[in-house]
Amino acid sequence: MPVRGWFPYVAVHDQNKDVTWSVSLAHPGSWQIEAYRLDEDLCLSGGLADRDYGHWVKAVLTGTLFTSPKAYITVARGNEELASQ
């Protein structure tokens, strides 16, 4: 979904360890963030929207460059509010 006042952001708080991981994507266009389980692990993935969910495709021709938007990751001791600061 495109940004409409809020940038893509996700935070995961490990209550047992009191640690929060947060990720933000600096991109005003279509984006996606997914959280899923893989065996015993929690996985996060995200970035520009893909063909399946965002109907977005980019052809990068030989000899040309494509620079993806910046992503920021933070880890903090404490909750989601602390990590987002």
C-alpha positions as CSV (number, residue, x, y, z in Angstrom):
1,M,0.0,0.0,0.0
2,P,1.3,3.5,-0.7
3,V,2.3,5.8,2.1
4,R,-0.5,8.2,3.2
5,G,0.9,10.1,6.1
6,W,2.7,7.1,7.8
7,F,5.8,5.3,6.6
8,P,6.1,1.5,6.8
9,Y,7.1,0.5,10.3
10,V,7.1,-2.7,12.3
11,A,8.3,-3.5,15.9
12,V,8.7,-6.9,17.6
13,H,9.0,-6.9,21.4
14,D,10.5,-9.9,23.1
15,Q,8.9,-9.6,26.5
16,N,11.1,-12.3,28.1
17,K,14.3,-10.5,27.2
18,D,12.7,-7.0,27.2
19,V,14.3,-6.2,23.8
20,T,12.5,-4.7,20.8
21,W,13.6,-4.9,17.2
22,S,12.0,-2.2,14.9
23,V,12.3,-1.6,11.2
24,S,11.2,1.3,9.0
25,L,11.3,1.8,5.3
26,A,12.0,5.3,3.9
27,H,9.8,5.1,0.8
28,P,6.7,7.1,-0.2
29,G,5.4,4.5,-2.7
30,S,4.0,1.0,-2.5
31,W,5.6,-1.2,0.1
32,Q,5.1,-4.4,2.0
33,I,6.2,-5.8,5.4
34,E,5.6,-9.4,6.4
35,A,6.1,-11.2,9.7
36,Y,6.0,-15.0,9.7
37,R,7.2,-18.1,11.6
38,L,9.8,-20.4,10.2
39,D,10.1,-23.4,12.5
40,E,10.8,-21.8,15.9
41,D,12.0,-18.5,14.5
42,L,10.2,-15.2,13.9
43,C,11.1,-13.8,10.5
44,L,10.6,-10.3,9.1
45,S,10.8,-9.3,5.5
46,G,9.9,-6.2,3.6
47,G,10.7,-3.6,1.0
48,L,9.2,-2.4,-2.2
49,A,5.9,-4.0,-3.2
50,D,6.3,-7.1,-5.3
51,R,4.3,-8.3,-8.3
52,D,2.0,-10.5,-6.3
53,Y,0.8,-8.0,-3.6
54,G,1.7,-4.6,-5.0
55,H,1.4,-5.2,-8.8
56,W,4.9,-3.6,-9.1
57,V,7.6,-4.7,-11.5
58,K,10.9,-3.1,-12.3
59,A,13.1,-4.2,-15.3
60,V,16.8,-3.5,-14.6
61,L,18.5,-3.6,-18.0
62,T,22.1,-4.8,-18.4
63,G,24.5,-2.0,-17.6
64,T,22.0,0.0,-15.6
65,L,21.5,0.5,-11.9
66,F,18.6,0.4,-9.5
67,T,19.0,1.9,-6.0
68,S,16.5,0.6,-3.5
69,P,15.1,2.9,-0.8
70,K,16.8,3.0,2.6
71,A,15.7,0.8,5.4
72,Y,16.4,1.5,9.1
73,I,16.7,-1.2,11.8
74,T,16.9,-0.5,15.5
75,V,17.3,-2.7,18.5
76,A,16.6,-1.3,22.0
77,R,16.2,-2.6,25.5
78,G,12.6,-1.8,26.3
79,N,9.3,-1.6,24.6
80,E,8.1,-0.5,21.1
81,E,7.7,3.1,22.2
82,L,11.3,3.3,23.3
83,A,12.6,1.6,20.2
84,S,10.7,4.0,17.9
85,Q,12.3,7.0,19.5
